Amino acid sequence: MEAVIQTTSDTKEKDAMEALFTYLDKGIDDMESGRVHTADEAFRIIRERMKHEL
């Protein structure tokens, strides 16, 4: 049973990390395209998007 719980937990964590890195990649693409945000705006955008993903 513990293996199932650990696998589920690992999967959720992996999905969350992949979502975060996807958003960070998008942020880098935005910066390269000249669309820049302040750090506060960037973190707000990431938090909002992650709420909708999880």
Buried (B, 14 or more C-beta within 10 A) or exposed (E): EEEEEEEEEEEEEEEEEEBBEEBEEEBEEBEEEEEEEEEEEBEEBBEEBEEEEE
